[in-house]
Amino acid sequence: MTIQHRTVDIEASAKLWSEGLSASQIASRFGVSRNVVIGIAYRNRDRFPPRQKRKLARSRRERTRRPREQAPEIQAEPEIPATAYDGERLTHAKPLHELTAGECCWPLNTGGPYLFCAAETTGRYCRNHHARSLPKKNEGKA
């Protein structure tokens, strides 16, 4: 008697499956969990044909998404030309990992290995490089 009951459930659930009901909907009709229906469908694949994947409606986020604007081109900062002072400091220059507190960290060259000024200072840069780091005032302004 138990075997006939299972057969009826399988046949009935296969019919509901073919009508397009979901596993959860079929399970609620029989008073079982969704996983029971999934298990029956898995073991009886000949009666539960695979469904074609439906294209899901676009989410609200995708519908309201605006096309991305092109990021503005990042302009390279103008290179600060080396001075005679920089040339003199090259003999005392150090790589960054050798600098200690109180040494100027102004880069003296543009290619690796990078070397830094290392002159004594109370701030980040020595006097010369601190002055070069500040923007020049327009002298021609009235």
N, CA, C and O atoms as CSV, one atom per row, in Angstrom:
chain,resi,resn,atom,element,x,y,z
A,1,MET,N,N,0.824,-1.191,0.000
A,1,MET,CA,C,0.000,0.000,0.000
A,1,MET,C,C,0.869,1.256,0.000
A,1,MET,O,O,0.523,2.259,-0.625
A,2,THR,N,N,1.958,1.197,0.679
A,2,THR,CA,C,2.857,2.342,0.719
A,2,THR,C,C,3.446,2.607,-0.658
A,2,THR,O,O,3.614,3.763,-1.046
A,3,ILE,N,N,3.758,1.561,-1.395
A,3,ILE,CA,C,4.349,1.723,-2.722
A,3,ILE,C,C,3.379,2.439,-3.653
A,3,ILE,O,O,3.800,3.314,-4.409
A,4,GLN,N,N,2.089,2.095,-3.622
A,4,GLN,CA,C,1.109,2.767,-4.481
A,4,GLN,C,C,0.991,4.238,-4.115
A,4,GLN,O,O,0.858,5.096,-4.988
A,5,HIS,N,N,1.041,4.525,-2.811
A,5,HIS,CA,C,0.944,5.920,-2.378
A,5,HIS,C,C,2.095,6.739,-2.956
A,5,HIS,O,O,1.876,7.854,-3.429
A,6,ARG,N,N,3.320,6.204,-2.925
A,6,ARG,CA,C,4.466,6.906,-3.492
A,6,ARG,C,C,4.302,7.089,-4.991
A,6,ARG,O,O,4.617,8.156,-5.519
A,7,THR,N,N,3.819,6.078,-5.677
A,7,THR,CA,C,3.628,6.163,-7.114
A,7,THR,C,C,2.625,7.257,-7.453
A,7,THR,O,O,2.808,8.000,-8.417
A,8,VAL,N,N,1.590,7.348,-6.677
A,8,VAL,CA,C,0.587,8.388,-6.907
A,8,VAL,C,C,1.219,9.760,-6.689
A,8,VAL,O,O,0.996,10.682,-7.474
A,9,ASP,N,N,1.996,9.892,-5.638
A,9,ASP,CA,C,2.656,11.168,-5.374
A,9,ASP,C,C,3.612,11.524,-6.513
A,9,ASP,O,O,3.666,12.674,-6.949
A,10,ILE,N,N,4.356,10.545,-6.987
A,10,ILE,CA,C,5.315,10.802,-8.063
A,10,ILE,C,C,4.582,11.203,-9.331
A,10,ILE,O,O,4.951,12.171,-9.997
A,11,GLU,N,N,3.546,10.453,-9.655
A,11,GLU,CA,C,2.795,10.766,-10.872
A,11,GLU,C,C,2.106,12.121,-10.763
A,11,GLU,O,O,2.125,12.921,-11.698
A,12,ALA,N,N,1.492,12.364,-9.592
A,12,ALA,CA,C,0.794,13.633,-9.407
A,12,ALA,C,C,1.789,14.805,-9.412
A,12,ALA,O,O,1.536,15.854,-10.004
A,13,SER,N,N,2.895,14.600,-8.752
A,13,SER,CA,C,3.868,15.688,-8.726
A,13,SER,C,C,4.500,15.898,-10.102
A,13,SER,O,O,4.816,17.029,-10.471
A,14,ALA,N,N,4.685,14.821,-10.863
A,14,ALA,CA,C,5.215,14.958,-12.225
A,14,ALA,C,C,4.242,15.738,-13.094
A,14,ALA,O,O,4.658,16.538,-13.932
A,15,LYS,N,N,2.938,15.507,-12.898
A,15,LYS,CA,C,1.931,16.244,-13.665
A,15,LYS,C,C,1.976,17.730,-13.306
A,15,LYS,O,O,1.935,18.594,-14.182
A,16,LEU,N,N,2.060,18.013,-12.002
A,16,LEU,CA,C,2.140,19.415,-11.573
A,16,LEU,C,C,3.422,20.071,-12.081
A,16,LEU,O,O,3.434,21.245,-12.451
A,17,TRP,N,N,4.497,19.289,-12.091
A,17,TRP,CA,C,5.782,19.782,-12.610
A,17,TRP,C,C,5.650,20.165,-14.077
A,17,TRP,O,O,6.145,21.207,-14.506
A,18,SER,N,N,4.975,19.309,-14.842
A,18,SER,CA,C,4.821,19.581,-16.274
A,18,SER,C,C,3.908,20.776,-16.523
A,18,SER,O,O,3.989,21.411,-17.574
A,19,GLU,N,N,3.031,21.087,-15.552
A,19,GLU,CA,C,2.159,22.261,-15.665
A,19,GLU,C,C,2.896,23.554,-15.310
A,19,GLU,O,O,2.368,24.653,-15.482
A,20,GLY,N,N,4.116,23.402,-14.816
A,20,GLY,CA,C,4.927,24.585,-14.558
A,20,GLY,C,C,4.995,25.015,-13.110
A,20,GLY,O,O,5.545,26.077,-12.815
A,21,LEU,N,N,4.446,24.213,-12.181
A,21,LEU,CA,C,4.529,24.573,-10.771
A,21,LEU,C,C,5.950,24.376,-10.263
A,21,LEU,O,O,6.674,23.503,-10.740
A,22,SER,N,N,6.332,25.172,-9.318
A,22,SER,CA,C,7.672,25.058,-8.749
A,22,SER,C,C,7.704,23.930,-7.726
A,22,SER,O,O,6.658,23.445,-7.295
A,23,ALA,N,N,8.890,23.519,-7.344
A,23,ALA,CA,C,9.045,22.467,-6.348
A,23,ALA,C,C,8.414,22.884,-5.028
A,23,ALA,O,O,7.827,22.053,-4.335
A,24,SER,N,N,8.524,24.142,-4.675
A,24,SER,CA,C,7.913,24.638,-3.429
A,24,SER,C,C,6.395,24.564,-3.493
A,24,SER,O,O,5.754,24.197,-2.508
A,25,GLN,N,N,5.817,24.903,-4.626
A,25,GLN,CA,C,4.366,24.853,-4.770
A,25,GLN,C,C,3.857,23.414,-4.723
A,25,GLN,O,O,2.820,23.136,-4.121
A,26,ILE,N,N,4.586,22.511,-5.355
A,26,ILE,CA,C,4.196,21.105,-5.331
A,26,ILE,C,C,4.310,20.567,-3.907
A,26,ILE,O,O,3.433,19.837,-3.446
A,27,ALA,N,N,5.371,20.921,-3.222
A,27,ALA,CA,C,5.585,20.455,-1.855
A,27,ALA,C,C,4.472,20.914,-0.931
A,27,ALA,O,O,4.023,20.150,-0.076
A,28,SER,N,N,4.023,22.142,-1.090
A,28,SER,CA,C,2.952,22.649,-0.217
A,28,SER,C,C,1.643,21.908,-0.456
A,28,SER,O,O,0.842,21.771,0.469
A,29,ARG,N,N,1.409,21.430,-1.668
A,29,ARG,CA,C,0.188,20.662,-1.948
A,29,ARG,C,C,0.201,19.302,-1.262
A,29,ARG,O,O,-0.844,18.795,-0.855
A,30,PHE,N,N,1.387,18.715,-1.135
A,30,PHE,CA,C,1.487,17.384,-0.517
A,30,PHE,C,C,1.861,17.454,0.953
A,30,PHE,O,O,1.903,16.428,1.632
A,31,GLY,N,N,2.127,18.625,1.440
A,31,GLY,CA,C,2.479,18.776,2.845
A,31,GLY,C,C,3.868,18.246,3.185
A,31,GLY,O,O,4.098,17.741,4.284
A,32,VAL,N,N,4.776,18.364,2.249
A,32,VAL,CA,C,6.158,17.934,2.464
A,32,VAL,C,C,7.084,19.114,2.186
A,32,VAL,O,O,6.645,20.185,1.768
A,33,SER,N,N,8.362,18.893,2.427
A,33,SER,CA,C,9.312,19.983,2.174
A,33,SER,C,C,9.674,20.036,0.691
A,33,SER,O,O,9.466,19.075,-0.049
A,34,ARG,N,N,10.196,21.132,0.293
A,34,ARG,CA,C,10.638,21.336,-1.088
A,34,ARG,C,C,11.712,20.323,-1.458
A,34,ARG,O,O,11.762,19.847,-2.592
A,35,ASN,N,N,12.569,19.995,-0.499
A,35,ASN,CA,C,13.651,19.050,-0.762
A,35,ASN,C,C,13.134,17.659,-1.099
A,35,ASN,O,O,13.778,16.932,-1.856
A,36,VAL,N,N,11.976,17.272,-0.547
A,36,VAL,CA,C,11.385,15.973,-0.885
A,36,VAL,C,C,11.025,15.951,-2.362
A,36,VAL,O,O,11.292,14.968,-3.054
A,37,VAL,N,N,10.427,17.015,-2.840
A,37,VAL,CA,C,10.040,17.090,-4.252
A,37,VAL,C,C,11.279,17.123,-5.137
A,37,VAL,O,O,11.306,16.479,-6.185
A,38,ILE,N,N,12.289,17.854,-4.736
A,38,ILE,CA,C,13.533,17.906,-5.503
A,38,ILE,C,C,14.154,16.509,-5.576
A,38,ILE,O,O,14.646,16.106,-6.630
A,39,GLY,N,N,14.135,15.772,-4.469
A,39,GLY,CA,C,14.674,14.418,-4.442
A,39,GLY,C,C,13.903,13.486,-5.360
A,39,GLY,O,O,14.500,12.685,-6.079
A,40,ILE,N,N,12.585,13.585,-5.340
A,40,ILE,CA,C,11.753,12.764,-6.231
A,40,ILE,C,C,12.071,13.104,-7.682
A,40,ILE,O,O,12.221,12.209,-8.513
A,41,ALA,N,N,12.174,14.376,-7.983
A,41,ALA,CA,C,12.471,14.798,-9.355
A,41,ALA,C,C,13.849,14.309,-9.784
A,41,ALA,O,O,14.042,13.931,-10.940
A,42,TYR,N,N,14.803,14.315,-8.863
A,42,TYR,CA,C,16.152,13.879,-9.186
A,42,TYR,C,C,16.190,12.374,-9.476
A,42,TYR,O,O,16.854,11.925,-10.410
A,43,ARG,N,N,15.468,11.612,-8.660
A,43,ARG,CA,C,15.465,10.158,-8.848
A,43,ARG,C,C,14.594,9.709,-10.007
A,43,ARG,O,O,14.758,8.587,-10.487
A,44,ASN,N,N,13.675,10.543,-10.474
A,44,ASN,CA,C,12.762,10.199,-11.575
A,44,ASN,C,C,12.905,11.220,-12.696
A,44,ASN,O,O,11.932,11.864,-13.090
A,45,ARG,N,N,14.097,11.359,-13.193
A,45,ARG,CA,C,14.371,12.380,-14.197
A,45,ARG,C,C,13.577,12.172,-15.474
A,45,ARG,O,O,13.297,13.131,-16.194
A,46,ASP,N,N,13.212,10.928,-15.763
A,46,ASP,CA,C,12.430,10.683,-16.975
A,46,ASP,C,C,11.046,11.306,-16.872
A,46,ASP,O,O,10.468,11.676,-17.894
A,47,ARG,N,N,10.498,11.432,-15.667
A,47,ARG,CA,C,9.167,12.033,-15.476
A,47,ARG,C,C,9.232,13.540,-15.204
A,47,ARG,O,O,8.239,14.249,-15.367
A,48,PHE,N,N,10.387,14.014,-14.796
A,48,PHE,CA,C,10.569,15.432,-14.472
A,48,PHE,C,C,11.605,16.024,-15.432
A,48,PHE,O,O,12.782,16.137,-15.088
A,49,PRO,N,N,11.166,16.398,-16.629
A,49,PRO,CA,C,12.125,16.916,-17.608
A,49,PRO,C,C,12.711,18.249,-17.130
A,49,PRO,O,O,12.032,19.031,-16.465
A,50,PRO,N,N,13.968,18.494,-17.473
A,50,PRO,CA,C,14.571,19.770,-17.060
A,50,PRO,C,C,13.858,20.937,-17.726
A,50,PRO,O,O,13.394,20.856,-18.864
A,51,ARG,N,N,13.794,21.994,-16.988
A,51,ARG,CA,C,13.134,23.195,-17.513
A,51,ARG,C,C,14.172,24.102,-18.133
A,51,ARG,O,O,15.334,24.132,-17.729
A,52,GLN,N,N,13.717,24.838,-19.125
A,52,GLN,CA,C,14.624,25.825,-19.719
A,52,GLN,C,C,14.768,26.971,-18.747
A,52,GLN,O,O,13.819,27.377,-18.076
A,53,LYS,N,N,15.963,27.472,-18.691
A,53,LYS,CA,C,16.203,28.600,-17.795
A,53,LYS,C,C,15.495,29.821,-18.346
A,53,LYS,O,O,15.604,30.170,-19.521
A,54,ARG,N,N,14.768,30.448,-17.447
A,54,ARG,CA,C,14.078,31.672,-17.849
A,54,ARG,C,C,15.001,32.852,-17.642
A,54,ARG,O,O,15.790,32.891,-16.698
A,55,LYS,N,N,14.888,33.804,-18.534
A,55,LYS,CA,C,15.636,35.033,-18.339
A,55,LYS,C,C,14.914,35.825,-17.265
A,55,LYS,O,O,13.725,36.123,-17.380
A,56,LEU,N,N,15.643,36.151,-16.239
A,56,LEU,CA,C,15.054,36.912,-15.158
A,56,LEU,C,C,14.889,38.364,-15.577
A,56,LEU,O,O,15.689,38.900,-16.344
A,57,ALA,N,N,13.861,38.976,-15.072
A,57,ALA,CA,C,13.644,40.398,-15.365
A,57,ALA,C,C,14.824,41.182,-14.818
A,57,ALA,O,O,15.389,40.834,-13.782
A,58,ARG,N,N,15.183,42.227,-15.512
A,58,ARG,CA,C,16.286,43.046,-15.043
A,58,ARG,C,C,15.930,43.654,-13.704
A,58,ARG,O,O,14.798,44.084,-13.481
A,59,SER,N,N,16.893,43.684,-12.831
A,59,SER,CA,C,16.646,44.247,-11.513
A,59,SER,C,C,16.443,45.760,-11.628
A,59,SER,O,O,16.796,46.383,-12.629
A,60,ARG,N,N,15.876,46.310,-10.593
A,60,ARG,CA,C,15.625,47.751,-10.565
A,60,ARG,C,C,16.934,48.509,-10.720
A,60,ARG,O,O,16.987,49.549,-11.378
A,61,ARG,N,N,17.985,47.985,-10.113
A,61,ARG,CA,C,19.288,48.641,-10.197
A,61,ARG,C,C,19.775,48.689,-11.642
A,61,ARG,O,O,20.289,49.714,-12.091
A,62,GLU,N,N,19.615,47.582,-12.373
A,62,GLU,CA,C,20.069,47.555,-13.760
A,62,GLU,C,C,19.221,48.459,-14.640
A,62,GLU,O,O,19.726,49.066,-15.584
A,63,ARG,N,N,17.924,48.551,-14.329
A,63,ARG,CA,C,17.056,49.390,-15.149
A,63,ARG,C,C,17.369,50.864,-14.980
A,63,ARG,O,O,17.228,51.648,-15.918
A,64,THR,N,N,17.794,51.239,-13.779
A,64,THR,CA,C,18.053,52.654,-13.526
A,64,THR,C,C,19.524,53.009,-13.673
A,64,THR,O,O,19.902,54.171,-13.524
A,65,ARG,N,N,20.344,52.030,-13.960
A,65,ARG,CA,C,21.778,52.293,-14.081
A,65,ARG,C,C,22.055,53.164,-15.301
A,65,ARG,O,O,21.599,52.890,-16.412
A,66,ARG,N,N,22.791,54.182,-15.060
A,66,ARG,CA,C,23.180,55.069,-16.163
A,66,ARG,C,C,24.493,54.573,-16.738
A,66,ARG,O,O,25.291,53.950,-16.037
A,67,PRO,N,N,24.715,54.847,-18.003
A,67,PRO,CA,C,26.018,54.452,-18.553
A,67,PRO,C,C,27.140,55.179,-17.825
A,67,PRO,O,O,27.021,56.353,-17.475
A,68,ARG,N,N,28.202,54.472,-17.611
A,68,ARG,CA,C,29.326,55.081,-16.900
A,68,ARG,C,C,29.965,56.161,-17.752
A,68,ARG,O,O,30.157,56.019,-18.960
A,69,GLU,N,N,30.278,57.228,-17.075
A,69,GLU,CA,C,30.973,58.297,-17.766
A,69,GLU,C,C,32.447,57.937,-17.835
A,69,GLU,O,O,32.986,57.265,-16.955
A,70,GLN,N,N,33.070,58.390,-18.876
A,70,GLN,CA,C,34.493,58.126,-19.017
A,70,GLN,C,C,35.240,58.890,-17.925
A,70,GLN,O,O,34.978,60.068,-17.678
A,71,ALA,N,N,36.161,58.205,-17.289
A,71,ALA,CA,C,36.960,58.857,-16.259
A,71,ALA,C,C,37.866,59.892,-16.928
A,71,ALA,O,O,38.428,59.638,-17.993
A,72,PRO,N,N,37.997,61.034,-16.309
A,72,PRO,CA,C,38.870,62.042,-16.910
A,72,PRO,C,C,40.305,61.521,-16.949
A,72,PRO,O,O,40.756,60.809,-16.052
A,73,GLU,N,N,40.993,61.893,-18.000
A,73,GLU,CA,C,42.369,61.449,-18.138
A,73,GLU,C,C,43.216,62.094,-17.053
A,73,GLU,O,O,43.133,63.295,-16.797
A,74,ILE,N,N,44.009,61.280,-16.444
A,74,ILE,CA,C,44.885,61.782,-15.393
A,74,ILE,C,C,46.151,62.306,-16.056
A,74,ILE,O,O,46.872,61.584,-16.743
A,75,GLN,N,N,46.387,63.575,-15.823
A,75,GLN,CA,C,47.573,64.179,-16.425
A,75,GLN,C,C,48.759,63.944,-15.510
A,75,GLN,O,O,48.662,64.081,-14.290
A,76,ALA,N,N,49.863,63.592,-16.110
A,76,ALA,CA,C,51.075,63.378,-15.333
A,76,ALA,C,C,51.536,64.718,-14.776
A,76,ALA,O,O,51.472,65.750,-15.445
A,77,GLU,N,N,51.995,64.670,-13.552
A,77,GLU,CA,C,52.486,65.907,-12.952
A,77,GLU,C,C,53.753,66.330,-13.678
A,77,GLU,O,O,54.559,65.493,-14.084
A,78,PRO,N,N,53.915,67.610,-13.834
A,78,PRO,CA,C,55.120,68.063,-14.530
A,78,PRO,C,C,56.363,67.657,-13.739
A,78,PRO,O,O,56.396,67.736,-12.511
A,79,GLU,N,N,57.361,67.228,-14.466
A,79,GLU,CA,C,58.593,66.800,-13.822
A,79,GLU,C,C,59.366,68.027,-13.360
A,79,GLU,O,O,59.518,68.997,-14.104
A,80,ILE,N,N,59.841,67.974,-12.153
A,80,ILE,CA,C,60.636,69.083,-11.625
A,80,ILE,C,C,62.078,68.829,-12.039
A,80,ILE,O,O,62.665,67.822,-11.645
A,81,PRO,N,N,62.652,69.723,-12.823
A,81,PRO,CA,C,64.013,69.488,-13.314
A,81,PRO,C,C,65.031,69.510,-12.171
A,81,PRO,O,O,64.874,70.223,-11.180
A,82,ALA,N,N,66.062,68.715,-12.345
A,82,ALA,CA,C,67.132,68.653,-11.339
A,82,ALA,C,C,67.940,69.955,-11.380
A,82,ALA,O,O,68.042,70.618,-12.413
A,83,THR,N,N,68.502,70.290,-10.237
A,83,THR,CA,C,69.337,71.494,-10.147
A,83,THR,C,C,70.760,71.080,-9.789
A,83,THR,O,O,71.043,69.902,-9.571
A,84,ALA,N,N,71.642,72.064,-9.734
A,84,ALA,CA,C,73.034,71.795,-9.358
A,84,ALA,C,C,73.095,71.258,-7.925
A,84,ALA,O,O,73.933,70.416,-7.603
A,85,TYR,N,N,72.200,71.754,-7.076
A,85,TYR,CA,C,72.142,71.289,-5.686
A,85,TYR,C,C,71.857,69.789,-5.651
A,85,TYR,O,O,72.459,69.053,-4.868
A,86,ASP,N,N,70.936,69.345,-6.504
A,86,ASP,CA,C,70.608,67.910,-6.551
A,86,ASP,C,C,71.828,67.098,-6.967
A,86,ASP,O,O,72.086,66.025,-6.422
A,87,GLY,N,N,72.565,67.613,-7.925
A,87,GLY,CA,C,73.777,66.924,-8.372
A,87,GLY,C,C,74.802,66.794,-7.249
A,87,GLY,O,O,75.461,65.761,-7.124
A,88,GLU,N,N,74.937,67.833,-6.436
A,88,GLU,CA,C,75.865,67.796,-5.308
A,88,GLU,C,C,75.411,66.783,-4.253
A,88,GLU,O,O,76.233,66.099,-3.643
A,89,ARG,N,N,74.101,66.696,-4.049
A,89,ARG,CA,C,73.552,65.818,-3.004
A,89,ARG,C,C,73.595,64.342,-3.402
A,89,ARG,O,O,73.442,63.474,-2.543
A,90,LEU,N,N,73.801,64.039,-4.698
A,90,LEU,CA,C,73.810,62.637,-5.135
A,90,LEU,C,C,74.907,61.823,-4.454
A,90,LEU,O,O,74.758,60.618,-4.249
A,91,THR,N,N,76.006,62.483,-4.105
A,91,THR,CA,C,77.095,61.748,-3.439
A,91,THR,C,C,76.705,61.318,-2.023
A,91,THR,O,O,77.276,60.369,-1.485
A,92,HIS,N,N,75.741,62.006,-1.421
A,92,HIS,CA,C,75.290,61.691,-0.061
A,92,HIS,C,C,73.921,61.010,-0.046
A,92,HIS,O,O,73.381,60.728,1.023
A,93,ALA,N,N,73.366,60.749,-1.209
A,93,ALA,CA,C,71.995,60.224,-1.316
A,93,ALA,C,C,71.884,58.820,-0.733
A,93,ALA,O,O,72.852,58.063,-0.673
A,94,LYS,N,N,70.660,58.505,-0.305
A,94,LYS,CA,C,70.370,57.188,0.281
A,94,LYS,C,C,69.088,56.624,-0.330
A,94,LYS,O,O,68.223,57.379,-0.773
A,95,PRO,N,N,68.968,55.300,-0.352
A,95,PRO,CA,C,67.672,54.720,-0.728
A,95,PRO,C,C,66.650,54.998,0.381
A,95,PRO,O,O,67.028,55.269,1.520
A,96,LEU,N,N,65.401,54.933,0.057
A,96,LEU,CA,C,64.326,55.294,0.999
A,96,LEU,C,C,64.377,54.472,2.279
A,96,LEU,O,O,64.159,55.015,3.362
A,97,HIS,N,N,64.654,53.210,2.184
A,97,HIS,CA,C,64.633,52.365,3.387
A,97,HIS,C,C,65.781,52.676,4.354
A,97,HIS,O,O,65.763,52.225,5.500
A,98,GLU,N,N,66.766,53.432,3.906
A,98,GLU,CA,C,67.873,53.805,4.789
A,98,GLU,C,C,67.689,55.182,5.415
A,98,GLU,O,O,68.455,55.557,6.303
A,99,LEU,N,N,66.694,55.941,4.974
A,99,LEU,CA,C,66.460,57.272,5.544
A,99,LEU,C,C,65.972,57.141,6.978
A,99,LEU,O,O,65.248,56.206,7.318
A,100,THR,N,N,66.376,58.086,7.809
A,100,THR,CA,C,65.913,58.128,9.193
A,100,THR,C,C,65.151,59.435,9.401
A,100,THR,O,O,65.115,60.294,8.520
A,101,ALA,N,N,64.547,59.569,10.570
A,101,ALA,CA,C,63.837,60.809,10.886
A,101,ALA,C,C,64.855,61.948,10.888
A,101,ALA,O,O,65.975,61.794,11.375
A,102,GLY,N,N,64.451,63.082,10.341
A,102,GLY,CA,C,65.345,64.241,10.292
A,102,GLY,C,C,66.205,64.278,9.052
A,102,GLY,O,O,67.150,65.065,8.992
A,103,GLU,N,N,65.911,63.447,8.049
A,103,GLU,CA,C,66.642,63.494,6.786
A,103,GLU,C,C,65.663,63.816,5.659
A,103,GLU,O,O,64.528,63.339,5.649
A,104,CYS,N,N,66.117,64.621,4.723
A,104,CYS,CA,C,65.285,65.073,3.603
A,104,CYS,C,C,64.909,63.887,2.707
A,104,CYS,O,O,65.759,63.072,2.348
A,105,CYS,N,N,63.634,63.806,2.357
A,105,CYS,CA,C,63.160,62.683,1.531
A,105,CYS,C,C,62.809,63.128,0.110
A,105,CYS,O,O,61.897,62.574,-0.504
A,106,TRP,N,N,63.524,64.122,-0.415
A,106,TRP,CA,C,63.314,64.601,-1.786
A,106,TRP,C,C,63.998,63.626,-2.753
A,106,TRP,O,O,65.188,63.350,-2.596
A,107,PRO,N,N,63.271,63.097,-3.752
A,107,PRO,CA,C,63.905,62.184,-4.704
A,107,PRO,C,C,64.853,62.946,-5.637
A,107,PRO,O,O,64.501,64.000,-6.166
A,108,LEU,N,N,66.041,62.405,-5.829
A,108,LEU,CA,C,67.043,63.076,-6.654
A,108,LEU,C,C,67.115,62.535,-8.072
A,108,LEU,O,O,67.621,63.221,-8.960
A,109,ASN,N,N,66.622,61.323,-8.311
A,109,ASN,CA,C,66.681,60.752,-9.656
A,109,ASN,C,C,65.302,60.229,-10.053
A,109,ASN,O,O,64.413,60.093,-9.213
A,110,THR,N,N,65.138,59.940,-11.339
A,110,THR,CA,C,63.825,59.518,-11.834
A,110,THR,C,C,63.780,58.038,-12.193
A,110,THR,O,O,62.725,57.537,-12.583
A,111,GLY,N,N,64.869,57.343,-12.074
A,111,GLY,CA,C,64.872,55.919,-12.389
A,111,GLY,C,C,65.390,55.131,-11.209
A,111,GLY,O,O,66.157,55.641,-10.393
A,112,GLY,N,N,64.961,53.873,-11.124
A,112,GLY,CA,C,65.379,53.058,-9.996
A,112,GLY,C,C,66.834,52.671,-10.098
A,112,GLY,O,O,67.354,52.597,-11.212
A,113,PRO,N,N,67.493,52.429,-9.042
A,113,PRO,CA,C,66.986,52.578,-7.682
A,113,PRO,C,C,66.895,54.057,-7.307
A,113,PRO,O,O,67.815,54.837,-7.552
A,114,TYR,N,N,65.766,54.415,-6.709
A,114,TYR,CA,C,65.551,55.812,-6.356
A,114,TYR,C,C,66.441,56.196,-5.189
A,114,TYR,O,O,66.598,55.442,-4.228
A,115,LEU,N,N,67.019,57.382,-5.293
A,115,LEU,CA,C,67.873,57.912,-4.228
A,115,LEU,C,C,67.275,59.218,-3.727
A,115,LEU,O,O,66.708,59.998,-4.492
A,116,PHE,N,N,67.416,59.438,-2.416
A,116,PHE,CA,C,66.808,60.608,-1.784
A,116,PHE,C,C,67.894,61.461,-1.138
A,116,PHE,O,O,68.950,60.958,-0.753
A,117,CYS,N,N,67.621,62.749,-1.025
A,117,CYS,CA,C,68.581,63.769,-0.613
A,117,CYS,C,C,69.294,63.437,0.700
A,117,CYS,O,O,70.524,63.482,0.737
A,118,ALA,N,N,68.602,63.116,1.740
A,118,ALA,CA,C,69.146,62.732,3.050
A,118,ALA,C,C,69.881,63.851,3.781
A,118,ALA,O,O,70.634,63.569,4.713
A,119,ALA,N,N,69.687,65.131,3.384
A,119,ALA,CA,C,70.286,66.241,4.131
A,119,ALA,C,C,69.538,66.392,5.453
A,119,ALA,O,O,68.357,66.058,5.547
A,120,GLU,N,N,70.231,66.896,6.472
A,120,GLU,CA,C,69.584,67.074,7.780
A,120,GLU,C,C,68.489,68.132,7.688
A,120,GLU,O,O,68.642,69.155,7.021
A,121,THR,N,N,67.388,67.859,8.369
A,121,THR,CA,C,66.248,68.770,8.343
A,121,THR,C,C,65.394,68.576,9.589
A,121,THR,O,O,65.483,67.553,10.269
A,122,THR,N,N,64.576,69.566,9.872
A,122,THR,CA,C,63.645,69.422,10.990
A,122,THR,C,C,62.251,69.027,10.494
A,122,THR,O,O,61.400,68.629,11.289
A,123,GLY,N,N,62.022,69.135,9.209
A,123,GLY,CA,C,60.728,68.774,8.622
A,123,GLY,C,C,60.895,67.633,7.635
A,123,GLY,O,O,61.749,66.763,7.804
A,124,ARG,N,N,60.079,67.652,6.620
A,124,ARG,CA,C,60.124,66.605,5.611
A,124,ARG,C,C,61.266,66.810,4.619
A,124,ARG,O,O,61.932,65.859,4.207
A,125,TYR,N,N,61.479,68.087,4.241
A,125,TYR,CA,C,62.497,68.413,3.247
A,125,TYR,C,C,63.515,69.369,3.836
A,125,TYR,O,O,63.237,70.071,4.808
A,126,CYS,N,N,64.707,69.390,3.232
A,126,CYS,CA,C,65.714,70.385,3.615
A,126,CYS,C,C,65.251,71.753,3.121
A,126,CYS,O,O,64.249,71.837,2.411
A,127,ARG,N,N,65.951,72.819,3.477
A,127,ARG,CA,C,65.546,74.182,3.078
A,127,ARG,C,C,65.394,74.313,1.568
A,127,ARG,O,O,64.392,74.837,1.081
A,128,ASN,N,N,66.383,73.840,0.838
A,128,ASN,CA,C,66.392,73.985,-0.615
A,128,ASN,C,C,65.171,73.274,-1.221
A,128,ASN,O,O,64.445,73.858,-2.026
A,129,HIS,N,N,64.957,72.042,-0.840
A,129,HIS,CA,C,63.849,71.286,-1.433
A,129,HIS,C,C,62.489,71.751,-0.917
A,129,HIS,O,O,61.490,71.649,-1.629
A,130,HIS,N,N,62.442,72.255,0.302
A,130,HIS,CA,C,61.187,72.813,0.804
A,130,HIS,C,C,60.774,74.024,-0.038
A,130,HIS,O,O,59.602,74.177,-0.382
A,131,ALA,N,N,61.723,74.863,-0.359
A,131,ALA,CA,C,61.438,76.047,-1.181
A,131,ALA,C,C,60.979,75.629,-2.578
A,131,ALA,O,O,60.102,76.266,-3.162
A,132,ARG,N,N,61.572,74.557,-3.113
A,132,ARG,CA,C,61.173,74.082,-4.445
A,132,ARG,C,C,59.807,73.416,-4.429
A,132,ARG,O,O,59.142,73.354,-5.463
A,133,SER,N,N,59.378,72.920,-3.282
A,133,SER,CA,C,58.094,72.219,-3.216
A,133,SER,C,C,56.907,73.171,-3.179
A,133,SER,O,O,55.780,72.770,-3.470
A,134,LEU,N,N,57.149,74.424,-2.826
A,134,LEU,CA,C,56.066,75.406,-2.748
A,134,LEU,C,C,55.759,75.974,-4.130
A,134,LEU,O,O,56.670,76.174,-4.932
A,135,PRO,N,N,54.475,76.237,-4.417
A,135,PRO,CA,C,54.154,76.832,-5.729
A,135,PRO,C,C,54.742,78.227,-5.830
A,135,PRO,O,O,54.788,78.980,-4.858
A,136,LYS,N,N,55.186,78.547,-7.025
A,136,LYS,CA,C,55.755,79.871,-7.263
A,136,LYS,C,C,54.637,80.873,-7.392
A,136,LYS,O,O,53.620,80.607,-8.031
A,137,LYS,N,N,54.831,82.049,-6.772
A,137,LYS,CA,C,53.826,83.119,-6.863
A,137,LYS,C,C,53.999,83.832,-8.183
A,137,LYS,O,O,55.119,84.002,-8.665
A,138,ASN,N,N,52.893,84.248,-8.766
A,138,ASN,CA,C,52.946,85.012,-10.015
A,138,ASN,C,C,53.413,86.421,-9.712
A,138,ASN,O,O,52.716,87.199,-9.061
A,139,GLU,N,N,54.595,86.735,-10.191
A,139,GLU,CA,C,55.150,88.058,-9.942
A,139,GLU,C,C,54.526,89.117,-10.830
A,139,GLU,O,O,54.546,90.297,-10.481
A,140,GLY,N,N,53.969,88.723,-11.977
A,140,GLY,CA,C,53.410,89.694,-12.906
A,140,GLY,C,C,51.985,90.103,-12.582
A,140,GLY,O,O,51.405,90.910,-13.308
A,141,LYS,N,N,51.408,89.580,-11.527
A,141,LYS,CA,C,50.036,89.922,-11.152
A,141,LYS,C,C,49.967,91.325,-10.608
A,141,LYS,O,O,50.829,91.724,-9.825
A,142,ALA,N,N,48.971,92.080,-10.999
A,142,ALA,CA,C,48.842,93.464,-10.528
A,142,ALA,C,C,47.858,93.567,-9.413
A,142,ALA,O,O,47.624,94.658,-8.895
